[in-house]
Amino acid sequence: MLAASPWGRSVILRGMRFFNTVGPVKPEKHYLIPPLDRVDTEGLLELIQQEKYFVLHAPRQTGKTSALLALRDLLHGGGAGDFRCLYASIQPAQAVHGDLERAMPLVLGALAEQARDTLGDDSVEALAQDALKSVGAGGALRRVLGRWSQNDARPLVLLLDEVDALTGDALVSLLGQLRAGYHDRPERFPQSVVLCGLRDIRDYRLDLGGAAFADSGVSPFNIVARSVRLGDFTEAETRALLAQHTTETGQVFGADALQVVWEQTRGQPWLVNALADETCFRSESGRDRSRAIAAEDIFTARDRIVQRREVHLDQLAFRLRDPRVRRVIEPILSGGDGDEITDDDLAYVRDLGLVAVDDPIRIANPIYGEVVPRVVASRAQRAMREQTAWYVRPDGDLDMGKLLQAFQEWFRENSEHWVERFGSYEAGPQLLLHSFLHRVVNGGGWIHREQPLGAGRADLLILWPRPEGGSARRFVVECKLARRSLERTMEEGLHQTAAYMDRAAAESGHLVIFDLTDKTWDEKILRRNQETGGKPITIWGM
């Protein structure tokens, strides 16, 4: 609802909700899926009643903190039993890099602050100061929790957020002190502790040197009864979130727009909210509530978010520097078989949300699939001079033949320099093609990427608006590496391209084959028009 402003503009009145992209959800301010509807709440309460300690983990900006706060409110006077429940984030300790002597006062300070602000209990601060003086950082947490638990007959439930903030000695000590007091619960120690962070508890063990704790009676990990993952939105939840905006504003999402939001995000909560926020609140045309949201609006919002490298996507880019992440991502980018991917590395990257939790192994969603190649090949893309206008016909249509011929010439001249700089030779050629096409196509259209592990190819679907209006034109570009027989690679690639064209309802297809055999460039370069299964396909060899 809008009202006149003394500053000459309309202002949004209080009471209007919006899509949340920062921090925990607040029902009075945000469209939301109730956090406890997204987890097995009954199962969590059962673990707490059984005096179990457990892990709740999920990728960044998935809703972990919102779920913890909702659980706190349910436990503390919300009808789930007579508990004292304390939530505290220990993220401030991240700044001290695992230094136990500096980290533990920060952890205890977070507990004291939250106890005072949410429970009205000032005793924790004094307990913490006394414990640090009497037993030091290596025993202060156990001492504080033990004595605080005895101050009230109600069982204590502790929700520790951002446990990943601790590393090294600080993490070992925190877990060890929790374990040391475990047998005193519930009268003289918390009845239940929830450790919340990005990763499963198994990965903490790997970080700290699993051999040191394996099958040991003093392992700080063996008190964790279960590891619970908070998943992404389902398709139904994604649509329900967007429907709240329609209910409150009257602005409709077209059926095609709803489908694109789901397909592009696969329910990743931050992405869903960011796309909807960009479309409905940041876009001038989107703020016109009488105008239905179309698929093109979602694609435009997607491109803006990716280009701005929002914090969420910037964190994704940072993760790509991690060798464990690269060992999983690079085979996906090249379409390799992934035989070298270890179970631990795969679990780690799945916990970070970069790769889908189910098989086949693939990047978690198309937006991440757009960001990953850009990040890996960003330097090459900046060095390219291609402009969209060079490949657009006078009537506004995209000249795919001219575009791919230009890439063929560019690749012959520049590939040797750039491919070696990617650190993964097999992924290099596809990344260069992705970068080249992105620099041109995203100036007026959209690229959808599919990189199925083990398929021996990378699939691209280019969408380009028709000058006369209507549904966008669709072009398939399939990339393959020829390691041995070029003819066999062509035959296989033609069938794969035709199948992808059929699935994507594309009007034409292009099979790009990077020949890695020992041939001259004159032998590698080719252009051949074929028809397979009634589908027109152009083969580009290079």
Salt bridges, closest charged atoms under 4 A:
ASP73 OD1 - ARG72 NE 3.11
ASP99 OD2 - ARG102 NH1 3.97
ASP117 OD1 - ARG116 NE 3.49
ASP130 OD2 - ARG147 NH1 3.48
ASP152 OD2 - ARG84 NE 4.00
ASP152 OD2 - ARG154 NH2 2.96
ASP164 OD2 - ARG199 NE 3.48
ASP184 OD2 - ARG142 NH2 3.68
ASP184 OD1 - ARG188 NH2 3.17
ASP200 OD2 - ARG202 NH1 2.67
ASP203 OD2 - ARG199 NH1 2.61
ASP203 OD1 - ARG324 NH2 3.15
ASP207 OD2 - ARG199 NH1 2.68
GLU235 OE2 - ARG239 NH2 3.44
GLU248 OE2 - ARG17 NH2 2.68
ASP277 OD2 - ARG282 NE 3.26
GLU278 OE1 - ARG282 NE 3.99
GLU278 OE2 - ARG304 NH1 3.84
GLU278 OE1 - ARG308 NH2 2.59
ASP297 OD1 - ARG291 NH2 2.89
ASP303 OD1 - ARG302 NH2 3.08
GLU310 OE2 - ARG282 NH1 3.78
GLU310 OE2 - ARG308 NH2 2.54
ASP314 OD1 - ARG309 NH2 2.90
GLU330 OE2 - ARG326 NH2 2.64
ASP345 OD1 - ARG324 NE 3.28
ASP345 OD2 - ARG327 NE 2.76
ASP351 OD1 - HIS57 ND1 3.79
ASP351 OD2 - ARG202 NH2 3.24
ASP351 OD1 - ARG229 NH1 3.69
ASP358 OD1 - ARG362 NH2 2.84
ASP359 OD1 - ARG350 NH2 2.87
GLU370 OE2 - ARG374 NH2 2.65
GLU370 OE2 - HIS438 NE2 3.85
GLU370 OE1 - ARG449 NH1 2.40
ASP397 OD2 - ARG473 NH1 2.39
ASP399 OD1 - ARG393 NH2 3.66
GLU426 OE1 - ARG483 NH2 3.01
GLU450 OE2 - HIS448 NE2 3.75
GLU450 OE2 - ARG503 NH1 3.39
ASP459 OD1 - ARG457 NE 3.15
GLU478 OE2 - ARG457 NE 2.94
GLU492 OE1 - LYS480 NZ 3.08
ASP502 OD1 - LYS535 NZ 3.67
GLU507 OE1 - ARG466 NH2 3.69
GLU507 OE2 - ARG473 NH2 2.19
ASP515 OD2 - LYS519 NZ 3.14
ASP522 OD1 - ARG412 NH2 2.84
